[in-house]
Amino acid sequence: MQKAEEEGLDLVLMSPNAVPPVCKIMDYGKHRFDTLKKEKEAKKKQKVSEVKGMQLSMNIADNDMQFKAKNVRKFLLNGDKVKVSLRMFGRQLANPQMGLPIMEKFYEMLSDVSELTSKPEINGRQIVMVLSPKSTK
């Protein structure tokens, strides 16, 4: 404490649980400023991924599916996850498993840039799957 006071600095407890406890003589205000600055820089570099949505229907045409796949491809390349849902109406609800091949075909169109986070599952009036960007590891 005397040495810290002589130098005009602070005595900072670094790890109190160590035996003996570790202290450091430093300018605490400057240390705090530097750590906050590093945290802000780390936050700036971080990318927050959103979950985008895309809706299909049971009787979607091939060119419409290709157009929607092109939009989803943009989302995935931008680093966002995509929730793809296929809505069913009326008599389509009698045979919901007929929508699974449509979802699989949609995934095959995007399989080069996406991974299947959750497989297509029937959930009431819709079939839902989640696609995420392929990891570059």
N, C-alpha and C positions, 0 to 999 in steps of 0.2 A: 504494500500500500504506500509506504514511504517513497519507494523508487518511482512509482507511478505519479505521485504528487510532485516529486522533484522535476520530472520530465513534463509535467502539465498534461498528462494523458489519463485514461481511465483503466482500471483493472477489471477485465471482463472475464466472467466465469464461462469457460468453453464447454467442459463436460463435468457436471457436478457429481455424476455417479461413479466416476473413475476413482481409483485409490492410488495415490492421493488425488484430490480434485485438481483439474487442469485450469489454470488461469492464464490470461494473455494481457500484456500491456499494449493498449492501442487507443486511437481516437474513435470512440464508440459512435459518435455522430456520423463520421465519414464512413465507417463500416456499415452502418444501417443504410446510409444513402446508396452505397455501392450495391448492397444486396437487393434493395428495392429496384434499382436500375436494371440489374440482371434479370429480375423477375418480370419486369415490364418488357424487356427485349424478348424473353422466352415466350411471353404471351402473344407478342406481335407475330412471331414466327409460327405459332400454332394455328392449324386450320380446323375450324369447327365444321364438321360434316353435318349436312342436313339430311332429312329423309324426304325425298321428293316422291310424288305419287303419279301413277299412270293407270288409267282405267281402260279396260278392254271390254268387248261384249262377245257373246257366243257366236254371233253371225258376222264377225269382222272380216272384211275383204283383205286379200294378201297385200295390196298396195297400201291400205290403211295401216296394216300391221307393220309394214316396212317403214312407213313414215313415223309411227310411234316408236319403233325400235331405234330409228335415227336420233330422235329426241332423247330417249333414255341413254343412248350411247354418249351423248354430250354430257348428260348429268354424271354418268359414271366416270368419264374422263376428267371431269371437274372435281372428282373425289367425293361425290355425294352418294348416299345409299338411295335405292329406289324401291318403293313398295308398289308392286304391280297387282291390281285387283281386277277380277273378271266378274262383272255384275250379271246376275241371272234374273229373268222376269217370267212370270206366268208358267207356261208349260215347261220351260227350261229347268225349273226347279224339280221336275219329276225325275230327270236324269242328270244330276249335277256332274257325274263323272265324265260326261261328254266334253266338259270344259278343260279337263286336265291335258289332253293332247294339244290344245291351243296354247296353254301356258308353257308346255314343254317346247313347243315350236318357237315361241317367243324367246325362251331362254337360249335355245340353240342359235338363234340369230345374234345373240349378244354374248355367247360363251367365250369369245376371244378376249373380251374386256371385263367380264364380270364373273363373280363367284356366287353360287346359290347359298345365301345365308340361312333362309328357311324354305323348305320345300313347299310346293303348292299344296295347300290344304283347304278343304271345303269348310267354310265358316258361315253357316246360315244361307243368306242370299248371294254370297260371293265366294270366290276362290282367291286366296291371297298367297303371294310369295314375295320374299324380300331378296333383292340383288344388291351386292356390294362390289366395289371396284376390286379388280384382281390385285393381290399384294405383289409388290415388286421386289421380293426377297430372293 
